Amino acid sequence: MQFAFPRLARAVSLAAASLCSLGAAQAQSVQIYGIADVSVGSFKESGGKRTEQVASGRMATSFLGFRATEDLGGGLQAIVTLEHFMRMDTGEAGRFAGDSFWSRNANVGIRGDFGFIRLGRIGTPLFINTLSYNPFLDSFGFSPAIRTIYQGGIGKLSGDSGWNNAVGYGTPKFGGFTGNLLVSAGEGAGEGPNVGGNLQYADGPLAVGLAAQRVQTAFSRGDETAWQLGASYDFGPVKAFGQVGRIKEGETFVGAARAAGYDTRDRTLQAGVSVPVTATGKLLASYGEAKTTGSRDSKRSFTTVAYDHNLSKRTDVYAVVMFDKLQGQDRAATTAVGIRHNF
């Protein structure tokens, strides 16, 4: 028995060495990453009730991700992305009850000199364009750009920020230009096919992006079309952001309501700045609005001001004030402080 453990140790060492050699030969890597974001504050939407909350993912949606790459030779790589939203305040999965487990991304593809191709659930080009040209990035809680387009109810896009059953292609970079095309199959479910794309330019202090998409909803014969133009310019002490877009809905409902179909046009805009005020902190400010005209007129606007302070390269703390105004309702104010960690 006294010799069993050294023999076992040698066996384990040989097995580990073999696995390492195999991994090196295949040049495969797996990365675990994500964001943990929690805030506490007094939250109120225009026309709604005030609540005091400990909230997850308001500055950046909390998620856990896994990314795998493998060198296939000849300049090709296999790529796999699995990303899972989570609610840090309750420990529950997803952004909300009923959200799919891998709802942020779940795709596999090939990358090479030609760009990359992915299959599965993929974030839309218009969503990427929206977060790229506003100072609050993809903040579903506080970004006026995200709130007016994806959550505000006025100007809200049909479909999610990611599409299921999708095929996506991204170009390599050509002189500062990149492009993306995404097609989502309907698969006979009555929704889709959907198609979207963007063209972005980034060189030096200037970045510009144009995105468009067409979505066919399950409750209509028509399409919803949208486009957005965004830009940012880094002046040095101040970085400025701007966006303008349109959403056009031309739907004819089934059944008795078909004859009462409606046609609406939504205009969205956003302007913002990011201003460093200390060596480790910056002031963020943004205004965004959506205005609907046609058979139903309405308007909603958001104004957000925040201070974001970096404690390290991965951890920051922030304080936010957001004002929300829905046409016909009182202006509402939200105040919150939070902490965010990137890993």
Secondary structure, DSSP 8 states (H G I E B T S, - for coil): -TTHHHHHHHHHHHHHHHHHHHHHHHTEEEEEEEEEEEEEEEE--TTS--EEEEEESSSS--EEEEEEEEEEETTEEEEEEEEEEEETTTTEESSSTT--TT-SEEEEEEEETTEEEEEEEEE-HHHHHHHHTSTTTT-TTT-HHHIIIIISSSS--SS-SEEEEEEEEE---BTTEEEEEEEE--TTSSS--EEEEEEEEEETTEEEEEEEEEE--TT-SS-EEEEEEEEEEE-SS-EEEEEEEEEEEEE--SGGGGGG-EEEEEEEEEEEEEEE-SSSEEEEEEEEEEEEEESS-EEEEEEEEEEEEESSSSEEEEEEEEEEEETTS--EEEEEEEEEEE-
